[in-house]
Structure formats: structure tokens, C-alpha cells
């Protein structure tokens, strides 16, 4: 398998991905960035040999896909592909522990050590329970499933004979992990690579990985490559070197501009305790979750709520928006008292797009996929209707290139994941609510879009908009939000 090759993927007359030089360095580690939906996963699956030639028209290195698969079979057999969504790999009819010993990763040698590296001491009992259950949608959690799949990959790495070429692909391996577990994975990956080098492609949207590498793995920087997939045209992409210094310098510059919180009137005051789905939650001031406190967001403040994945941050956001019915909660929104007894009809009439708006983690939750880009804004309760030229100028804040009639008339379902996320954000901002709830607003974005969105959010804050933020991008948002505006969910 060549490490530099042209790859084309098409379905009928539609080009899914076309790149002249999809390159990575053999026996070294490449981190591949780029917006969601641009083709990173598809290209890696094509190179690894996971696509179906009966469903897609594929060429790799000029070879028809069936011929390419014959050439790569041995290398693929030696490697492993960690899927972005672990549920697509885990078998719901087999216990998790049984799957850890299935096929080419059979046996228990080194298994306990590998699991210990991916779980901390406080999670030993939890881990035992995970190994004994059948994977289901909500148990184990997304982060636990992801670590099980990573454990399988590390078992395969340990079994790799000397001198045998192999390709290991990690597709968003830390998407459901907090920074602590992300860093455990990175440290383990680098240690295993140093012990026995292999080719690794790590697909990620997490640019803060760069800081972790430069802080704790600087000795490996010469063998680590940062690349970014960028759009050239419809289905056409290019792979460019991504300069780590660009991210690190921007981060330092943004942090230097951190502003003191505003002291405007409270827009949202949420009682420190709430209960939903039979589970109680507490809001605290300190990371140890000892200092219980009400959550207060004033005009011009961005308040950051932190908690591990699955702890209820998105649930909290949806309670505030009236999308979930809590067992018990109390808040004041723009001076109006609200509780579990407040009917959903009131939220629909008085809150959505008026007192508050929400940017969802997954844009597909908020957008009508059958609507066009222009229609996405046409039905909003705007104070002043947007003309076509107004809309084009507004979209230009986050969308590059020519925003012509063809783009405005394109159905949302045909946009990439990153384009949908930008549309998702702009749709909420267009309504000018006094409170914006941001659930992973940087989800699936490339670095250029991240920079633009951070600048846009900072501008909204200066103009007096209150924001409730939920995000795993702690390094980035810690540059924007002062400690006095950080809360912790327990």
C-alpha cells in the first residue's frame, strides 16, 4: 500500500470525495483535521479497505477498488480501524468482555494492563460491570464503548510482529472522552508507537490535542504530522499541512484578550438542585463539587458548565429550554419564575427564539433537512425579515466562497456536517434572543470556522447577550471564560 495516492469515491453521478494526493507517512503518526462531512472518514475507510465496491465507484492509486483490496489485504489484517461510533463495531449479541477476546485479538495476555491504562482506579468496579454486559444504546456509555474499542486496538498493536507493516486508523477516538481520558489514550498511543513503530492515522476535530502533544510528547514531534483536509469544490478536497504554531499562537492571543465579566441584570437564575428522569443533580462552584450554588447568568456573560460526558449537561440545557420536563426544578428567565409546573406551551410561545435560543450539539436536531438554506431562515420569528442580500451578508460571517442562489436553494441535507453546524449557530443568532444556550457549538468544525465562531461569540457577549455554554473544548473556551463564570454539574 502506497502512502501517497489519488482516491476517488462516487455514487452514480455524485462525487463523494476526490483527492489527488491522500498522503500519510509510513511508520509515523498523522493527525487528520477538517470539518465534519468533508470526507476524512470515507477516505480512510477507502484506504483501509472497508468500503463496498458493489455500492460505490472507488479507485485508489489508479486501481479499481477490487484490485486495490487484493494488494492491501495483508496490511489490513495486521492493523485495526477504531470507528467513530463504537456501536457500529460492537456486537449487541455478545458480552463486551467476550468481544475483547474475539478473533485476531483472542487471549487475555496484556488485556488487564491495557484496560488499566484506559480506566482510572476509581472505575474498576464500573469496568467489571461493563465487561459482563451486552452492549446496548445507553449502557455502556458512549465514552465507555469508545475505550473498549481502543482497548481492542491496543491488543492488536501488542500482537503485531516485528517488521510487519500495519495501518491503525483511529476515527474520532476521543470524541466522547473528557480531557483526562483523552490524554490517557494519547500517552498510551505514543508509548506503544515508541516501543514498536507503526503507521497511525488519527481523525479528530480536537485541535487542543496539539497543546497536549507539545506539553507532554515534545520528543516525538518530529515523528508526528498534523494535516488538514480542505474543500476545493463540490466533492473535491485537498490535504494540506496544518501548522501547530497557528493554533498555539491564536490560543495565546485569544487568552490575552479575556474580558472581565459584565455586571448586568441576571437573565437566567437556575436553582442549584434539579431532578429529572428520577435522578438528582447539583450545580456547584468548585471542581470538587462541594460548594453548591445557584447558577446565575447576567447580560453580557458567558457561563461555562463543566462535567464528564454523560453527567447531564445537555439534559440541563434542554430543561432550561423547556424541551425536557423535569421532575423538579426552579429558575427565573428574564424575570419570569419557571418551574416543573410550567406548561410546555408557555415555552413554545414565550421562550423559543424570543427569551432564549439553543444551538444544538447535533445540527440535525435543530434543522429541517428537507428545507433549503434560505428557507431555514424564512420561518423564524425575526424582528425584521431578511432580504436575499441581507441573508447572503449574514451567512458570509461563517461561510466562505460564493454564496450564490444555488447555495441558498440547496437543501440542508446536502450540506456537510460542518456547514450544518454553522447554519445551526447562525439560525439561533439571527433571532437575537437575550439568552443563547450553546451545546458543543464547535462540534465538527475546522480551525478557520472555530476562529470565526469564537470571535462572533465574543462580539455577542460584548453586545450584552447572555450565554450558557456546554463544551468539551475546554482549552479553547477557558481562554474566553473567566473562572468566576465556570460552574460544575454533579
C-alpha positions in Angstrom: 0.0 0.0 0.0 1.5 3.3 -1.1 1.4 6.2 1.4 0.7 8.7 -1.4 -2.2 8.1 -3.8 -5.1 9.5 -5.6 -8.5 8.4 -4.2 -11.9 8.9 -5.8 -15.3 7.9 -4.3 -18.5 8.4 -6.2 -22.1 7.2 -6.1 -23.7 7.4 -9.5 -23.2 10.9 -10.9 -22.4 12.3 -7.4 -18.7 12.7 -6.3 -18.4 12.0 -2.6 -14.6 12.5 -2.4 -11.9 13.2 -4.9 -8.4 13.9 -3.8 -5.2 14.0 -5.9 -2.8 13.2 -3.0 -4.1 11.5 0.1 -0.8 11.1 1.9 0.5 9.9 5.2 3.9 8.9 6.4 4.6 5.2 6.9 5.5 4.1 10.5 4.7 7.6 11.8 1.6 9.2 13.3 -0.6 11.6 11.4 -3.4 13.7 13.0 -6.0 14.5 10.4 -8.2 17.6 11.0 -11.0 19.1 8.9 -14.7 19.8 9.2 -17.3 17.1 9.7 -18.6 15.6 6.5 -15.7 16.7 4.3 -14.7 13.1 3.6 -12.0 12.2 6.3 -13.7 9.0 7.4 -14.6 7.9 3.9 -11.1 8.4 2.6 -9.6 6.5 5.5 -12.1 3.7 5.1 -11.3 3.5 1.4 -7.6 3.3 2.0 -8.2 0.7 4.8 -10.4 -1.4 2.5 -13.8 -1.0 4.3 -16.0 0.3 1.5 -18.2 -1.9 -0.6 -17.3 -1.8 -4.3 -20.7 -3.0 -5.2 -22.3 0.1 -3.8 -19.7 2.8 -4.7 -17.4 3.6 -7.6 -13.9 3.7 -6.0 -10.4 4.0 -7.2 -7.2 4.1 -5.1 -3.9 4.9 -6.6 -5.4 4.4 -10.1 -6.5 0.9 -9.3 -10.1 -0.3 -9.4 -11.1 -0.9 -5.8 -11.4 -4.7 -6.1 -7.8 -4.9 -7.3 -6.6 -2.5 -4.6 -8.2 -4.7 -1.9 -6.2 -7.6 -3.1 -3.0 -5.7 -2.6 -3.8 -4.4 0.8 -5.4 -7.5 2.4 -2.3 -8.5 4.4 -1.6 -5.0 5.8 -5.3 -4.5 6.8 -5.2 -7.9 8.5 -2.3 -6.7 10.7 -4.0 -3.4 11.6 -7.2 -2.1 13.2 -9.8 0.5 12.5 -11.4 2.3 15.5 -14.8 3.5 14.4 -16.1 7.0 15.3 -19.3 5.4 16.6 -18.3 2.3 18.6 -21.8 0.8 18.4 -21.3 0.2 14.7 -18.4 -2.2 15.7 -19.6 -3.8 18.9 -22.0 -6.7 18.6 -25.1 -6.3 20.8 -25.5 -10.1 21.0 -22.1 -10.7 22.6 -20.9 -9.6 26.1 -18.3 -6.8 25.9 -15.6 -8.9 27.6 -16.1 -11.7 25.0 -15.6 -9.3 22.2 -12.3 -8.2 23.7 -11.0 -11.7 23.1 -12.6 -12.5 19.7 -10.8 -13.4 16.5 -7.3 -11.9 16.0 -7.2 -10.3 19.4 -8.0 -13.5 21.3 -6.4 -14.3 24.6 -6.0 -12.3 27.8 -2.3 -11.7 27.8 -1.7 -7.9 28.4 -5.5 -7.3 28.4 -5.7 -6.4 32.1 -2.8 -3.9 31.7 -4.4 -2.3 28.7 -7.7 -1.9 30.4 -6.0 -0.4 33.4 -4.3 2.2 31.2 -7.7 3.3 29.8 -9.6 3.3 33.1 -8.6 5.0 36.4 -8.6 3.3 39.8 -12.0 4.7 40.7 -13.6 2.9 37.8 -12.5 -0.6 38.5 -16.0 -1.8 39.6 -17.6 0.0 36.7 -15.2 -1.7 34.3 -16.0 -5.1 35.6 -19.7 -4.4 35.1 -19.1 -3.2 31.6 -17.3 -6.5 30.6 -20.2 -8.6 31.8 -23.0 -6.8 29.8 -24.2 -6.9 26.3 -23.7 -3.5 24.5 -26.9 -1.5 24.4 -27.7 2.0 23.3 -27.3 3.5 26.8 -25.1 1.0 28.6 -22.2 1.1 28.5 -22.0 4.9 27.9 -20.6 6.3 24.7 -17.2 7.0 26.4 -17.0 3.5 27.9 -17.7 1.9 24.5 -15.1 4.1 22.9 -12.5 2.9 25.4 -13.4 -0.7 24.9 -12.8 -0.3 21.1 -9.5 1.4 21.9 -8.5 -1.5 24.1 -9.1 -3.8 21.2 -6.8 -1.7 19.0 -4.1 -1.7 21.6 -4.4 -5.5 22.0 -3.8 -5.7 18.2 -0.8 -3.4 18.5 0.7 -5.6 21.2 0.3 -8.7 18.9 2.0 -7.0 15.9 5.1 -9.0 14.9 8.3 -7.0 14.3 8.8 -5.9 10.7 5.2 -6.4 9.6 3.7 -3.3 8.1 0.3 -2.3 9.5 -2.2 0.6 9.4 -4.1 1.7 12.5 -6.9 4.2 12.0 -8.5 6.0 15.0 -11.6 7.8 13.8 -12.5 10.4 16.4 -11.2 8.2 19.2 -11.7 10.8 21.9 -15.0 12.4 20.8 -16.9 11.0 23.8 -13.9 11.3 26.3 -13.1 14.2 28.6 -9.6 15.6 28.5 -8.3 13.3 31.3 -9.2 10.1 29.3 -8.2 11.7 26.1 -4.7 12.3 27.5 -4.5 8.7 28.8 -5.2 7.5 25.3 -2.6 9.8 23.7 0.1 8.8 26.2 -0.6 5.1 25.7 -0.6 5.5 21.9 2.8 7.3 21.9 4.3 4.7 24.3 3.2 1.8 22.1 4.5 3.6 19.0 7.9 4.3 20.6 8.1 0.6 21.6 7.3 -0.7 18.1 6.6 2.0 15.3 3.5 1.5 13.2 1.5 3.7 10.8 -1.3 5.5 12.6 -3.9 7.9 11.3 -5.9 9.8 13.9 -9.0 11.6 12.7 -10.1 14.3 15.0 -11.8 17.7 15.4 -9.9 18.4 18.7 -7.2 20.9 17.9 -6.3 21.1 21.6 -4.6 17.7 21.1 -1.8 19.9 19.7 -1.2 21.6 23.0 -1.1 18.2 24.8 1.5 16.9 22.4 3.7 19.9 22.7 3.4 19.9 26.5 3.9 16.1 27.2 5.3 14.5 24.0 7.6 17.1 22.5 10.3 14.5 21.9 8.0 12.8 19.3 7.0 16.0 17.4 9.4 15.2 14.6 7.5 11.9 14.0 4.0 13.4 14.4 2.3 15.1 11.5 -0.6 17.5 11.5 -2.7 17.6 8.3 -6.0 19.3 7.5 -8.5 18.2 4.8 -9.9 21.3 3.0 -12.6 21.7 0.5 -11.7 22.7 -3.1 -15.0 22.3 -4.9 -18.1 20.0 -4.9 -16.7 16.7 -3.6 -13.1 17.8 -4.4 -10.7 18.2 -1.4 -7.1 18.7 -0.8 -4.7 17.7 2.1 -2.5 20.5 3.5 0.0 20.6 6.3 -1.5 22.2 9.4 1.0 24.4 11.3 0.8 23.7 15.0 2.1 27.2 15.6 -1.0 28.7 14.0 -3.2 27.1 16.7 -0.9 27.7 19.6 -0.3 31.4 18.7 -4.1 32.0 18.2 -4.8 30.4 21.6 -2.3 32.6 23.3 -3.6 35.7 21.6 -7.2 34.9 22.4 -6.4 34.2 26.1 -4.7 37.6 26.4 -8.0 39.3 25.3 -10.1 37.6 28.0 -12.5 40.1 29.4 -13.9 40.7 32.9 -17.5 39.5 33.3 -20.2 42.1 32.8 -22.3 43.1 35.8 -25.7 43.5 34.0 -29.0 42.3 35.2 -29.5 38.5 35.6 -31.0 36.9 32.5 -31.1 33.4 34.0 -31.1 32.2 37.6 -31.3 28.5 38.0 -31.7 26.8 41.4 -28.7 24.7 42.5 -30.7 21.5 42.6 -32.9 19.9 39.9 -34.2 16.4 39.3 -35.1 14.7 36.0 -35.7 11.1 34.9 -35.6 10.1 38.6 -32.0 11.4 39.1 -31.0 14.4 41.2 -28.4 16.9 40.0 -26.5 19.7 41.8 -24.8 22.8 40.5 -21.5 23.7 42.2 -18.9 26.4 42.2 -15.9 24.2 42.7 -14.5 21.3 40.7 -14.7 19.0 43.8 -18.5 19.6 43.8 -18.7 20.7 47.4 -19.8 24.3 47.2 -23.4 24.1 46.0 -24.7 27.3 44.4 -27.4 28.7 42.1 -26.3 29.3 38.5 -26.6 32.9 37.5 -26.0 34.3 34.0 -26.1 38.1 33.6 -26.4 40.1 30.4 -23.1 40.0 28.7 -21.8 36.9 30.5 -20.8 33.6 29.1 -21.2 30.9 31.8 -19.5 27.6 31.3 -20.9 24.4 32.8 -18.4 21.5 33.1 -19.0 17.9 33.8 -17.8 14.5 32.5 -19.5 13.1 29.4 -23.0 11.6 30.3 -23.3 13.6 33.5 -26.3 15.6 32.3 -25.1 18.8 30.8 -27.2 18.6 27.7 -30.2 17.5 29.8 -29.7 20.7 31.9 -29.7 22.8 28.7 -32.9 21.1 27.5 -34.6 21.6 30.8 -33.8 25.3 30.6 -35.3 25.5 27.1 -38.4 23.5 28.1 -37.6 20.6 25.8 -37.4 18.2 28.7 -39.9 18.0 31.6 -38.1 18.0 34.9 -39.3 16.2 38.0 -38.3 19.3 40.0 -36.5 22.5 39.1 -36.8 26.2 39.6 -35.5 29.2 37.6 -36.1 32.8 36.6 -35.8 33.6 32.9 -35.8 37.3 32.1 -37.5 37.9 35.4 -40.2 35.3 34.9 -40.4 32.5 37.5 -40.4 29.0 35.9 -40.7 25.5 37.5 -41.6 21.9 36.6 -45.3 23.0 36.6 -44.8 25.5 33.8 -46.5 24.1 30.7 -44.6 23.3 27.5 -47.0 25.6 25.6 -45.6 28.6 27.6 -42.0 27.7 26.4 -43.2 27.4 22.8 -45.0 30.8 23.0 -42.7 32.9 25.2 -39.2 31.3 25.1 -38.2 29.7 21.9 -36.5 32.3 19.7 -37.7 35.1 22.0 -36.3 34.9 25.5 -33.8 32.1 24.6 -32.5 30.1 21.7 -30.4 26.9 21.6 -27.6 25.8 19.4 -27.8 22.0 19.5 -24.8 19.7 19.6 -26.1 17.9 16.6 -27.4 20.3 13.9 -29.8 17.7 12.6 -31.8 18.1 15.8 -32.5 21.7 15.0 -32.6 21.9 11.2 -35.2 20.8 8.7 -33.1 18.7 6.4 -35.7 19.0 3.6 -35.7 22.8 3.7 -33.3 24.9 1.7 -30.7 27.2 3.2 -32.9 30.2 2.6 -36.0 28.5 3.9 -34.1 27.8 7.2 -34.3 31.5 8.0 -37.7 32.3 6.3 -39.8 30.8 9.1 -38.0 32.3 12.0 -39.8 34.9 14.3 -37.4 37.7 13.2 -38.0 41.3 14.2 -37.2 42.3 10.7 -37.5 40.0 7.7 -34.2 39.3 5.8 -33.9 40.1 2.2 -31.8 37.8 -0.1 -28.9 40.2 0.1 -29.2 40.5 3.9 -29.2 36.8 4.2 -26.1 36.4 2.0 -24.2 39.0 4.0 -25.2 37.3 7.3 -24.1 33.9 6.1 -20.8 35.4 4.9 -19.8 35.7 8.5 -19.2 32.0 8.7 -19.4 30.7 5.1 -16.6 31.1 2.6 -16.7 31.3 -1.2 -19.5 32.5 -3.4 -22.9 32.4 -1.7 -25.0 32.5 -4.8 -28.6 31.5 -5.5 -27.6 27.9 -6.0 -26.2 27.7 -2.4 -29.3 29.4 -0.9 -31.5 27.0 -2.8 -29.6 23.9 -1.7 -31.4 21.5 0.7 -29.8 21.3 4.2 -29.5 17.5 3.9 -26.9 18.0 1.2 -24.6 20.2 3.3 -21.6 18.8 5.1 -21.7 18.3 8.9 -19.6 21.4 9.4 -21.8 23.5 7.1 -24.9 22.3 9.0 -23.3 23.3 12.4 -22.5 26.8 11.1 -26.1 27.1 9.8 -27.3 25.8 13.2 -25.5 28.6 15.0 -26.4 31.4 12.6 -30.1 30.4 12.7 -30.2 30.9 16.5 -28.2 34.2 16.4 -30.5 35.6 13.8 -33.4 35.7 16.3 -31.4 37.9 18.7 -32.6 36.2 21.9 -31.2 37.7 25.2 -30.0 34.2 26.2 -28.3 31.7 23.9 -27.7 28.1 25.1 -24.6 26.6 23.3 -24.3 22.8 23.4 -20.9 21.9 21.8 -21.0 24.9 19.3 -17.6 23.9 17.8 -18.8 20.3 17.0 -17.4 19.1 13.7 -15.7 22.4 12.6 -12.3 23.1 11.1 -9.9 25.6 12.6 -10.9 28.5 10.3 -14.6 28.2 11.4 -13.5 27.8 15.1 -11.7 31.1 15.0 -14.6 32.9 13.3 -17.2 31.4 15.8 -15.1 32.3 18.9 -14.8 35.9 17.6 -18.6 36.0 16.9 -19.5 34.7 20.3 -17.1 37.2 22.0 -18.8 40.0 19.9 -22.2 38.9 21.1 -21.1 38.9 24.7 -19.8 42.5 24.4 -23.2 43.4 23.0 -24.9 42.1 26.1 -26.1 38.7 25.1 -26.1 36.1 27.9 -24.7 32.6 27.1 -24.9 29.2 28.7 -22.0 27.1 27.4 -21.6 23.3 27.3 -18.4 22.1 25.6 -15.6 19.5 25.8 -13.3 22.1 24.1 -12.1 23.3 27.5 -8.7 24.6 26.3 -10.4 26.9 23.8 -13.3 28.2 26.0 -11.1 28.6 29.0 -9.4 31.3 27.0 -12.7 33.1 26.7 -14.4 32.4 30.1 -13.0 33.6 33.4 -13.0 31.2 36.4 -15.8 33.3 38.1 -18.1 32.2 35.3 -17.4 28.4 35.5 -19.8 26.0 37.2 -19.7 22.3 37.7 -22.5 19.8 37.4 -22.7 16.9 39.9 
